Amino acid sequence: MLYQSTRDPSHKKYTSAQVIKMGLAPDGGLFLPETIPTLTAEEIRTLCGDSYPVRAAKVLGKFLTDYTYEELLSDCREAYKEASFPGGAAPLVHVHDALYTLELWHGPTAAFKDMALQIMPRLLSRALVKTGETREALILVATSGDTGKAALEGYRDVDRVRIMVFYPVDGVSRVQKLQMTTQTGSNVQVCAIHGNFDDAQTGVKKIFSDPEMAAKLDSRGFVLSSANSINWGRLAPQIVYYVSAYCDLLSTGAIRQGEAMDVCVPTGNFGNIFAAYIARLMGLPIRHLVCASNQNNVLTDFLATGTYNRNRAFHLTMSPSMDILISSNLERLLCLAAGEERTAGYMESLKNTGAYTVDDDVLRDIRRIFSGYFAGENLTAATINEYFESYGYLADTHTAVGLACAGQYRESLPAGDNTPLVVASTASPYKFAADVFTALTDGTELPHDPLSALDQLAERTGTEIPYPLRDLRGRQVRFTEVISPKDMPEKVLSFCEKA
């Protein structure tokens, strides 16, 4: 299996180890496999009897063909061991009727990013060897909250790797900020920026595409790589849990072999839902993909009109990991629908004007599979309350956006349609305890402060605070610096000077 850039009509080929090491293509595009491997009905039946690590190794083996199955199985068993995922790697929870949640947040940082970022450092370490790389890898991350902590935890003290995370100083929750700024490890650095996530992401992309920066880092013995979902090594493990969810539906008798499921994903950077789309292209019976947005509903508008326009008000919401106006992984979908040449044109228009409009045939193909809905702040809060009061299900703010949009999608279906609908549950409610607690009280009772809210939420709901979030208040803050986005390159070089 070889890979190529979303913007390169010449189709220059790269191995999976090369793309995992590089992160971003030399032309600024994202990597895609040149073909999509198939997943047969017989393979799906076999996967039903496998553990999650085995499922992961088998699915990843179809994409990462320069890794041996034994290497992948060893890495998957280590990444998804019970000590790291005490609640299970990706449990499927029946909420009510034909609605399920796929809980992806039982790992060491209580967010779905753990599903990829526990195995990705292992894949990168092997990639450095497979490509004959003698330099250290410098991981640069822009985060809207969850990716940063998951990447820091995954790469902490990994040999031959340093990691630097940038986050918007006012664009993450108090819990997310504390998780990052108290991170331990001798090879980590965390820095806040003035601005929003898009400013951080744009700054990181500029560093990746700057030959002068690459030369300066090379002279210091470093090669750049990424832990964001722009890196295929981050996205590929996300394909696995949609396959796993379907297997669990089969195993419980909720569906029969070949019957379809729908999938709804709370979406910011479009990576998580794109992974579900890849699973569908492989042959997994996914009927429809629901793209759930918060008040920053640029994707909802795109799926309705074909015009992607980031020139709009940016909203800070209670679901900050979705506060994004430039959804990078949408480029991968555009490439599959429109080809490299048109995709390069769309991306050039986005860079120059902040907007682009896809051709009618492209929009038609996309809307055959995807639909977009959004939930504002009031609907998100009401959904948290409704699902706890009606079904005893405690959702975080991002999952609540997904549940609200799933409800809107279900209303569009014919009466009696009982196709299982799986909503990706992307974070523990305790990561956003203050907003969840406020929603449960209809705003009549407010938490004492963002950290006290964890205890107040546990007391009110009778649920347990996940182990990664306990005792946050007592942890030592290591990183306090806030810089302008224009100073990001200098900060990176400074980090690489340290012994």
N, C-alpha and C positions, 0 to 999 in steps of 0.2 A: 504494500500500500504506500503510494507516494502522495505528496501534497503540493498544492500550488496556491498562488496568491489570488485573492478576489479581484485584483485590478490588473493582472498581467495576462494579456491575450496570447503571449508566447508560450504560456503554460510551462514555465521552468519548474522542474520537479525537485522536491526535497523529501528526505526521510522523516519519519515521525520523531526520531531522536533530534534531528536538526530543528524541526519546527518547535519542539518543546524547549530546546535551548534558546532559540531566537525569540520566541514569543510573537513578534510582529514581523511581517514580511519586509524586505528591503525597500519596497515601493510604498510602504505605509499601509498596504492592504492586510487582510487577515487570511490565515491559511485555511484551506478546505481540502479534504481528501479528493483525489481525482475521480474516484468512484465511491458509491455508497455500498458497503457490504450488505449481504442479505441475512436475514434471520428467519429460518424456516419454522413451520408449525411444529415439526418434530423437535427442533432445538428448543423451542419455547416450552414444550412438554417436559423435556429433560431438565431445563432450568428450574422448573417448579419444585423439583426435589432437591435442589442444591441450596447450600447456605449462601448468604449475601456475598461473602468474599469470592466464592467460586463463580457465582453469577457475574460478578464484576470482572474477574480474570478472563472469563470466556468472551464477554462482550468486548472488553478492551482489546483482547487478542485479535479481533477482527480489524481493528484500526491501527494498532501499534505493532506491526508485523516484524519490526526489527528488534523487538523484545521477545524473549522466549516465554512460553506459557508458564514455565517454572518460575521465571523471574516475576512475572505479573502475579501469579498466585501467591508467591511469598510476600510481595509488596501489599497485595490486597488483604491478606490475612493479618499483616501487621497494622495496616491502616485502619481496618474496621473491626479490630478486636474489641471484646466486651469491655475491657478497661477504658477504652477511648469512647465507646458508645454504649454506656450502661443501659440506655433505654432502647437499644436495638438500632441498627444502622439506618433503616428506612421503614419503620412500621406503618402499615396501612390501617387506618382507624375508620370504622363505620360510624358515621355521625347520625344520619337518619335517612330513611327511604333509600334512594339510589345514590346518595351523596357520601363521599369518602374524603378523608384528608390523608395525604402522604406526608407524615411527620419526618422532616429532614433535619431536625435541630437537636438531636440527642447526643451530639458529639461534644468535644472539649471546649467549644466556645458558644454553644447553644444557638447556632445558626446553620442554615443549609450549606454555607460555604465550606464547612468542615468535610462534607461528602467528597469534595474534590481536593481540598487543600490538606487533607491528611495523607493522601496518596501522591499528590503532585510533587512534593519535594523528593520522594523516592524515585519517581520517574525522571526528574531532572538530574539527580545524582548519577543515575545510570546513563543518561544522555551525555553527560560530560565525558564519561569514559568511552561510550560508543562512538562519539564524534572526534575522539582524540584531543579534546580541549585541555589545554594546560593552564588557562587562566581561571581565576575564580569567577563565579557567577554573581552578578549584582541584580537582585530582584527589585524592581521598582513597582510600587503599587499606588494607585489612586483609589480611595475608598469612600463610599457613602455610609460606612459604619461597620458592616459585618465582614467584608472581604479582608479588611486590614487586620483585624484581630485573628481571623482564621489563618491568614497567611503568616502572620508573626508567630503564631503558635506552631504551625506546621513546619516552618523553616528555622525555628529557634535552635541555635547551636548545631545546625546541619553543616557538616564538613564541606569546605570549599564554596560556601554560599554566604553572602551578606544580603540583608533585606532592609529596604527603606520604604516607609509608608507615609503618604501625604493624605490628610483629611481636611474637610472644610471646618473651620473652628466652631462655627455655629450651626453646622449641618448634620450633627450626629447626636444621639441621645446621651444623657449623662452616664448611663451604664456603659454604652459603647465607648465613650471617651475614656472612662476609667479603665476599661479592659485593655485599651491600646496603650495608654500612657503609663500603666504599671507593668507593662510587659517585661519579662525577664529574658535574659539571653545575652551573650557577649557579641553577637553578630547582628543586632537589630538596632534600628533607628526609627523614630516616629516624629513627624513634624506637622503641625497644623498650618493651614494657609488662610489668608483673608480671601473670601470668595465662596463659591459653591462647588459641588462635586464636579460639574462640567469644567470648571476652571482647573481643578486638580487633574482631571483626566486629560484635558488638552495639554497641560504642562508636561505630563508624563509622555504623551504621544510625541510632542515636539522634541523631547530629549531622545526618544527612540529614533526619530527620523533625522537627527542632526549628525552628519558625518564628523564634524569637528569634535562633538562630545564623544563619539565612538572612539576617535583617535586618542583623545585625552584619557579616556578610561582604559583603553588598550595599553597605553604607556604606563598605567598604574597596575596593570595585570588583571583587568576586569573585562568581562563580556556581559552585556546587558541581557536581561530576560525579564519576563513579566509573570505575575501570578493572577492578574485580572483575567476575566473570561475571554479577552482577546487572544489568550494563549490556548491553543488546542489541547494542551495537556491539562488545562483546567476544565475545559468544556466536555471533553470525552468522558470523564467519569460521571458526569451528570446524565448522560444517556442511560446509564445503567439503572438508575432508580426508577425510571419509567417502565423499563422492561420488568424490573422486580415487582412493581405495583401490579402490572398485568398478570404476572405469575401468581401473585397472592390472591387476586380476584378469582383466578382459575382454581387455585387450591382450596379456597373457601366455598366454591360452588356458586359464587355470585354471578359468574358468566360461564358459558361453555366455550370450548376451543373455537376460535375464529370469530366469536362475537366481539363487538367493538366496545371501547370505552371512550369517553370524552375526557379532556384534560384542561384544567384552568390553572394558570400560573400568574401570581402577582409579579409584575414585570417592571424592571427599570432599564437595565442594560441589554435586555433581550436574549441573554445567554441561556438562561434556564429554560425558557420556552423553546428556544431554537434547538436545544438538546432533545426535547420531546419531539420536535419535528424530524430530527435525524432518526430517532427511533421509529417514527412512522414510515420514513422512507426505507428503512431497513426491512419493513414488513410487519411491524407491531401494529395490531388492529386499533389504531387511534382514529376515531371518526372526525373529531373536530378539536381545534385548539382555541381556547378562550384566553385572550391577552387582557389581563386585569391591571388597570392603572389607577393611581390615586389622582389628586387634583392636578398634578403635572401630566396631563393626559395627551401628550404629543403623539403617542402611539395610537390611541383611540381615534384621533382625528386622521392620522395617516391611513389607518385601515378603512375608514369611512370614505375618504376623499382621494387618496393616492398622493396627497401632498404632505411632505414632512417639513414642518416649519418650526425651528427652535426659537424664532424671534417672538417671544411671548413672555408674559410674566412668569417668574420662577417662584414657586410656593414652598415654604418650609412647612412640612406636615408632620403628623404623628407617625407616619410611615417613612422615615427619612431615607431608608435604603432604596426607595423608589423615587426619590427627589432628583430626577435626572431628565435632562432635555436632549441629550445626545446619546441615543441608544446604539452603542457601537456594533453590537452583534447583528443588528438588522442588516448590516452590509453583507453578511454571509447569506441571509435569505435572499437578498436582492441578487446576489451573484448566481444563485441556483435558478432564480426565476428569469433573470435578464441577461446573464452572461457578463464576462469580465469587462468588456468595452463599455457597455452602458452603465455598469456599476461604477466604473472609474469616473464617468461623466457626472453621475449623481453625487458622488463624494466630492468632486471638484466644485460642484455647485453649492453643496453644503458648506464647504470650506470658505468659499468666496461670498456667498449671500446668506448663509444660514438656513437655506431651504432647497428643496428639489421636488419635482413632481415626476412620478414614474409613468411609464407608458401604459396605455389602457390594457394591453395584453398581460403586462406584469401584475397590475392590480387585480385583474380578473383571476389569474392563477393563485395569487396569494389569498384572496377572499374566499376561494373555494374551500380552504382549510382553516383560515384564521378569521376570528371576529374580535372586535375590541369593545370593551365596556370600561367605565370608570366609576369610582366611588369617592365622593367628597368627604370632608371631615365628619360632618354630621351623620352621614350614612355609615361610615366606618365605625364610629362610636356606637351607633344603634345596633349594628351587626354584632359587635362584641357582646353587648348586653343581651340581645335576642338569643344568640347561640348558647350562652351560658344559662340563661333562664329557661329556655325551651328544651335544650338537649343536654345540658350539663357539660358543654364543650367550651373550654377556655381557649380563646384564640388571641394571638398577638395582633398588633395593628396591621401588619402586612397580610397575614392570613385572612384577617377580616375583610380587607379589600378584595381578596380572592373569593371569599364566601359571598360577599355582596354582589360581585360581578357574576359569579356562578348562578346566583338567584335570578339575575336579569336574563342570563342566557337561557335558563330553564323555562322562563316565561315565554320565550320565543319559540319553544318547541311545540309540536302537536300534542294534544291531550293524550295521556297514556304512554308517552315515551319514557321508558324506564331504563334507558342506557346509563350504565354507571358513570358518574361524573367524579373524577379524582381531582381534588384541589391541592396543589402543592402548599404545604404549611412550612413556611421558610424560617421561622424564628420562634424561640420560646416566648410565651407571653411575659416572662419575667425580664426579658431584655428591654421591654417597654412598659415596665410595671406601672409607672405613674399614669400614663395614658389609659392603660387597661383598667386600672383601679378607678380612675375618674369616669370612664365609660360605664362601668358596672354600677356606679352610684348615680348615674344620670347627671353628673356634675354637682350633685348636692353635697358631696363629701370629697375634699381634696387631700392628696397625700401630704404628709408633713414636708417631705423633700424627695427628690428622685430615688435616693437610696433607701429611705424609710419605706418607700412604696413597696419594695420587695416583701418586707415583713407584713405590711398591711394587706397586700394582695394574697399572701399565703394564708393569713388569718381569715380573711373574708371568704375565700373559696375553698379552704380545706385542702389545698394542693401544696406540693413541696417546691421550694426554691431549688433549681437545678444546681448540681455541684459546681459548675464553672462560675456561678454568679454569687455564691455564698461569700461573705466576709470581704466584699469589694472595698468597703470603707477603710479597712485596716491595711490595705496594700500600699506600698510606697510608690508615689508618682516619680517617674524617672525622666519624662519628656514633657517640657512645658513650652517650647519655642513656637512662635507664630510668625510666619514670613509672608511676603508678597509672592504671588505665583511667578513673577519674573525672576525671583531669586532662587527658584527651585534648582536650576542647573548648578549654581555655585554651591548650594547645600549638598547636592549629590557628590560633587568633586571633593568637598571637604570631608564627607563621610569616608570616601575612598582613600584619603590620605592617612587615616588612622591605622595604627598597627593592630 
